[in-house]
Amino acid sequence: MNKHQKLIILAAATTLILAGCGKTVSTELTKVPLKEGSAALLSSIEQLKGQLDANKVKDPKKQSTLLEDQWASFEDEVKPKFPELYFKVEKFLTPLEAGLKQDKLDYATLTALNNNLKAAITELSTSLSNNKGAVNKDVITASKELQAAAIAYNKYVQEQGKQLVAGLEQLDAAVKSGDLKKAQVSYGQSRMPYERIEPIIETFSELDGVMDARVDDFKNENDPDFTGYHRIEYLLFVKKNVKEAESFSTRLLEDGKKMQQAIAATSIEPIDFIAGVGELMEEAQSKKITGEEERWSGATVPVIRANVEGAQAIYELIKSELKKKDPALDEKISKSLAAVIETMNTLSPVGAVWNDFGKIEQAKQKDLKNKLETFAESLVKMPGTLSK
């Protein structure tokens, strides 16, 4: 097994960690400045390197949590300013965290991941020190073409907001009808508008938290604070209890209407969706591809397809401007987008039904991950390219 294959397997192992033992719910983290955060993370990486070199890591699961928390303390500042470097860090940090949580450590692979992570954080620190490489938001804001794209994207988002409510109304009606199969299908369909505009949805963190939070953030599946899509998913696909899902479906519809109103009242700037689309696809290729988000329904491919459809909508709006500044990047995005769509369509049908992702061959799952990674890697270059 070569090193690249091991990295893929460690990334895929994240789903076992999340779905099996569950994620420890931590207290709210204190946010720190970029320079301070990157210095602290680099120090932890250096300490871990010494232990990996000695083939003896002290309390690896605790070290995994430390790395995760340190990155979380400043990553929100990295995303909009250095999207390419953000992608690089996530690319190595996510499987490193997963690998440190395994019962048996693969020291060679963990060392390679840690070294690559060190290089990415060092590059970030250098960019900060030299004050170079950051996305120039002012250039993007001043572009008439990108402002026109923003107007069109606002309309797209508002239309998806309306579709969100319509889908949740259908879900609520299906749940109240008592028809389990109909409710399961309606669940999958109701997810699509939400996932197409997730970069915008996530800006309304309070509503997003009650609508789309995963069980990892709660005590267990029966925690009364665990509501929204994934509580309903659990009830419909694991317990197969439509009656018990009724109150949660009603609540989700109410929250969906609030979300639609919040979307309708917001004004999205070019930088918001140009940067957000890369972040979304990075999450899709590193975390959603593990199947952990739709762990009970198996609807991983439809959810990722909706993410890709949202990304495609953004790309098509800014394509002409991107092509002027970097034709090669435009071509790469176009080809990688086509490859992702073709692969998804071979794995699961387009429409109301889907193939359970957990039952798809691992080799095919890895192939989709690789193509999503290529797509995401090209998308995160858009903000820097368009701000030149």
Stockholm file with secondary structure:
# STOCKHOLM 1.0

chainA/1-388         MNKHQKLIILAAATTLILAGCGKTVSTELTKVPLKEGSAALLSSIEQLKGQLDANKVKDPKKQSTLLEDQWASFEDEVKPKFPELYFKVEKFLTPLEAGLKQDKLDYATLTALNNNLKAAITELSTSLSNNKGAVNKDVITASKELQAAAIAYNKYVQEQGKQLVAGLEQLDAAVKSGDLKKAQVSYGQSRMPYERIEPIIETFSELDGVMDARVDDFKNENDPDFTGYHRIEYLLFVKKNVKEAESFSTRLLEDGKKMQQAIAATSIEPIDFIAGVGELMEEAQSKKITGEEERWSGATVPVIRANVEGAQAIYELIKSELKKKDPALDEKISKSLAAVIETMNTLSPVGAVWNDFGKIEQAKQKDLKNKLETFAESLVKMPGTLSK
#=GR chainA/1-388 SS CCHHHHHHHHHHTHHHIIIIICCCCCCCCCCCCHHHHHHHHHHHHHHHHHHHHTTCCSSHHHHHHHHHHHHHTTHHHHHHHCHHHHHHHHHHHHHHHHHHTSSSCCHHHHHHHHHHHHHHHHHHHHHHHHTCSCCCHHHHHHCHHHHHHHHHHHHHHHHHHHHHHHHHHHHHHHHHHTCHHHHHHHHHHHHHHHHHTHHHHTTSHHHHHHHHCCGGGSSSTTCTTCCSHHHHHHHHHTSCCHHHHHHHHHHHHHHHHHHHHHHHHCCCCHHHHHHHHHHHHHHHHHTGGGTCTTTTTCCHHHHHHHHHHHHHHHHHHHHHHHHHHCHHHHHHHHHHHHHHHHHHHHHSCSSSCCCCGGGSCHHHHHHHHHHHHHHHHHHTTHHHHHTC
#=GC SS_cons         CCHHHHHHHHHHTHHHIIIIICCCCCCCCCCCCHHHHHHHHHHHHHHHHHHHHTTCCSSHHHHHHHHHHHHHTTHHHHHHHCHHHHHHHHHHHHHHHHHHTSSSCCHHHHHHHHHHHHHHHHHHHHHHHHTCSCCCHHHHHHCHHHHHHHHHHHHHHHHHHHHHHHHHHHHHHHHHHTCHHHHHHHHHHHHHHHHHTHHHHTTSHHHHHHHHCCGGGSSSTTCTTCCSHHHHHHHHHTSCCHHHHHHHHHHHHHHHHHHHHHHHHCCCCHHHHHHHHHHHHHHHHHTGGGTCTTTTTCCHHHHHHHHHHHHHHHHHHHHHHHHHHCHHHHHHHHHHHHHHHHHHHHHSCSSSCCCCGGGSCHHHHHHHHHHHHHHHHHHTTHHHHHTC
//
